[in-house]
Amino acid sequence: MGSAEDTIEEVIYKYVYVSGEVTFRRLLSFLAQHSSLTLRRDRVALVLGSMASDGRINVKKVGAEWRISPKAKKPVKQL
C-alpha cells in the first residue's frame, strides 16, 4: 500500500481514500498488517483526531462503531 518511509498519516489517508469508508477496527487490522508500522490503538486514535481536526477526514460514530471516511470535496460550480 505504501513505502516504508510513508508517515502514519499518509498511510491512513491513502487507505481511507482508496477504501471510501472504513471502520476503526478494519483500519487497525490493516495497520497491524503493514510491516513497517507498529502502532497502538491510542496512537492511531490521536492521529485520526488530528486528521479530522485538519479537515482531511470525517470520523463519525454509527451505533457502536467508529467510521472513517475521506473528506468529501465540494463540487466546483461551473459558470
C-alpha positions as CSV (number, residue, x, y, z in Angstrom):
1,M,0.0,0.0,0.0
2,G,2.8,2.4,0.8
3,S,6.6,2.6,1.0
4,A,8.5,2.2,4.2
5,E,9.1,6.0,4.5
6,D,5.4,6.9,4.5
7,T,4.2,8.5,7.7
8,I,1.3,7.1,9.6
9,E,-0.9,10.0,8.4
10,E,-0.1,9.2,4.7
11,V,-0.7,5.5,5.1
12,I,-4.1,6.2,6.9
13,Y,-5.2,8.8,4.3
14,K,-4.3,6.6,1.3
15,Y,-6.1,3.6,2.8
16,V,-9.2,5.6,3.7
17,Y,-9.2,7.4,0.3
18,V,-9.0,4.1,-1.6
19,S,-11.4,2.3,0.6
20,G,-14.0,5.0,0.8
21,E,-15.3,4.4,4.3
22,V,-13.7,2.0,6.9
23,T,-14.4,1.1,10.5
24,F,-11.8,1.8,13.1
25,R,-11.4,-1.9,13.7
26,R,-10.7,-2.5,10.0
27,L,-8.2,0.3,9.9
28,L,-6.4,-1.1,12.9
29,S,-6.3,-4.5,11.2
30,F,-4.8,-3.0,8.1
31,L,-2.2,-1.1,10.1
32,A,-1.2,-4.3,12.0
33,Q,-0.5,-6.0,8.7
34,H,1.5,-3.1,7.4
35,S,5.0,-4.4,8.1
36,S,6.8,-1.1,8.8
37,L,4.3,0.3,11.3
38,T,3.7,-1.0,14.8
39,L,1.1,1.2,16.5
40,R,-1.1,1.1,19.5
41,R,-4.8,1.9,19.1
42,D,-4.5,5.1,21.2
43,R,-1.8,6.4,18.9
44,V,-4.0,5.7,15.9
45,A,-6.9,7.4,17.6
46,L,-4.7,10.5,18.2
47,V,-3.6,10.6,14.6
48,L,-7.2,10.3,13.4
49,G,-8.3,13.1,15.7
50,S,-5.6,15.3,14.3
51,M,-6.5,14.5,10.7
52,A,-10.2,15.1,11.4
53,S,-9.3,18.5,13.1
54,D,-7.3,19.4,10.0
55,G,-10.3,18.6,7.8
56,R,-8.7,15.8,5.9
57,I,-11.1,13.0,7.0
58,N,-14.5,12.6,8.6
59,V,-14.9,10.5,11.7
60,K,-18.4,9.6,12.9
61,K,-19.9,7.1,15.3
62,V,-22.6,4.7,13.9
63,G,-24.0,2.6,16.7
64,A,-21.0,1.0,18.5
65,E,-18.6,1.5,15.6
66,W,-16.4,4.5,14.6
67,R,-16.4,5.1,10.8
68,I,-13.7,6.9,9.0
69,S,-14.2,8.4,5.5
70,P,-12.3,10.8,3.3
71,K,-13.5,14.4,3.4
72,A,-15.9,15.0,0.5
73,K,-14.7,17.7,-1.8
74,K,-17.2,20.3,-2.6
75,P,-18.1,20.3,-6.3
76,V,-16.9,23.3,-8.3
77,K,-19.7,25.3,-9.8
78,Q,-19.5,25.9,-13.5
79,L,-20.1,29.5,-14.6
